Amino acid sequence: MPHTRIHAFLPAIRTLNPIRPLTKHDLLTEPFLIDRSGDLDMYYAPHNEYINTKAKIVLIGITPGWQQMQRAFEQAVKSLSLGHSLEQVLEETKIAASFAGSIRRNLAAMLDQCGIPEALGIDCASSLFAKNRPLLHTTSVIKYPVFYKGKNYTGHQPPIQQSPLLSSYAFRTFPEELQHISPPALVIPLGKMVEHVLGQLLDGKKSPEHVVLFGFPHPSGANGHRNKQFQAHKNKLITTVKDWAEHDS
């Protein structure tokens, strides 16, 4: 399992205070800065190092936000203090930071309606974040947290294709990650920005033989149109899930 970057940041991670909540003053600092391009800052976070190669479902966001970054570091500090192996630390940070909070509830509700539980033979989609976690891999087209003028990068300003920094991760690092996952997984891009990247990868034949669930809205509470978008694509989403399950069985 590749996790080359973690070693470079371990000394800085070990200096973090395990007692109190971590802040931007702790984490958005030079020791964790990976790259800077204009108004874009990319920082390290440990939760996207772990790859579940046997996953059946792959959920893909744009880039980890501040909340995910914070949760990942807090879990990493905790896991290291307990003496867990590096592999355990990376897996535990992945579990702790993946689509936490209301976004997870919105996501699970839509996955339920798409027929994911029936396709996988599980009780409900929310169990993918608990007892059925081995079936799930979560990731982002841009692997590490990116901030535009200090705020979460949303995929719009600047567009991914117009930034050499962002493009290198979306169109080189991300497809390499997908290749570690045994096909055919059901790949679910969350929102139009991620869909666009997946579409370009498929056009350029840089994506392995996974099935992509196009038309799935971003589950963020900030996306006030998600329910309308979901209903508009629901029948197509259900059909794609059924077809994938039949061919994967």
C-alpha positions, 0 to 999 in steps of 0.5 A, spaced: 500 500 500 503 506 497 503 511 503 510 515 501 508 522 503 506 520 510 513 519 512 515 526 511 510 529 515 510 524 521 515 529 525 510 535 524 504 530 526 508 528 532 508 535 535 501 536 535 497 537 541 493 530 542 488 534 548 485 539 545 481 540 538 486 542 532 485 549 529 487 552 522 493 555 526 496 548 528 495 545 521 495 551 515 502 552 516 508 551 513 510 544 516 504 541 512 504 546 506 505 541 500 505 547 494 502 554 493 500 557 486 497 564 486 491 564 491 491 556 492 494 553 497 495 545 498 496 542 505 498 535 507 492 531 510 493 523 512 486 520 510 487 520 503 493 515 503 490 509 505 487 505 498 481 500 499 483 496 493 478 491 494 472 496 495 466 495 491 463 502 492 468 508 490 465 515 492 469 521 489 469 528 492 473 534 489 478 535 495 478 534 502 475 540 506 477 543 512 473 539 517 475 533 513 483 535 514 481 537 522 478 530 523 484 526 519 489 530 523 486 529 530 485 521 529 492 521 526 495 524 533 490 519 537 492 513 533 499 515 533 499 516 541 496 509 542 502 506 538 498 503 532 502 501 526 502 506 520 498 502 516 493 502 522 493 510 522 492 511 515 486 506 515 483 509 521 484 517 519 480 515 513 474 512 516 474 518 521 474 523 516 470 521 510 464 525 509 462 526 516 456 529 519 450 531 515 453 530 508 454 523 510 446 522 512 444 526 505 449 521 501 446 515 505 439 517 503 440 517 496 445 511 496 439 507 499 434 510 494 439 508 488 438 501 490 445 500 493 443 496 499 440 491 494 446 491 490 451 489 495 446 485 500 447 489 506 441 493 510 443 500 508 448 505 505 449 508 512 453 501 514 458 502 509 461 507 514 461 502 519 460 495 519 460 494 511 466 499 511 470 494 507 466 495 501 467 502 501 473 507 498 472 514 499 477 519 495 477 526 491 480 528 485 485 532 488 488 528 493 490 533 498 486 539 502 486 545 497 484 552 499 483 558 495 484 565 499 484 561 505 477 558 504 475 551 501 476 550 494 470 548 491 472 546 484 470 553 480 475 558 482 480 557 478 477 551 474 481 545 475 483 545 468 486 552 468 491 550 474 497 546 473 497 544 480 490 542 480 490 538 474 497 534 475 493 531 481 486 530 478 489 527 471 495 524 473 495 522 481 487 520 481 487 515 475 493 512 478 489 511 485 483 508 481 488 503 478 489 500 485 482 498 486 480 491 483 474 493 477 469 493 476 467 497 482 461 502 482 465 509 482 460 515 484 462 522 482 459 527 487 457 533 483 458 536 476 465 538 477 467 531 479 463 528 473 467 533 468 473 530 471 471 523 470 468 524 463 475 527 461 479 521 464 474 516 460 475 520 453 482 519 454 482 512 456 485 514 463 480 510 467 480 503 468 474 498 467 470 501 473 462 503 472 461 510 473 454 513 476 453 519 472 448 524 475 449 523 482 448 530 485 453 533 491 450 531 497 452 537 501 447 541 505 450 547 501 447 544 495 440 546 495 438 543 488 440 536 490 433 533 491 431 536 485 437 534 481 437 527 484 429 526 482 431 528 475 436 522 474 433 517 479 431 512 474 437 512 470 441 512 477 437 506 479 438 502 472 446 503 472 446 500 479 442 494 477 446 493 471 452 494 475 450 489 480 448 484 475 454 484 471 459 484 478 455 478 481 
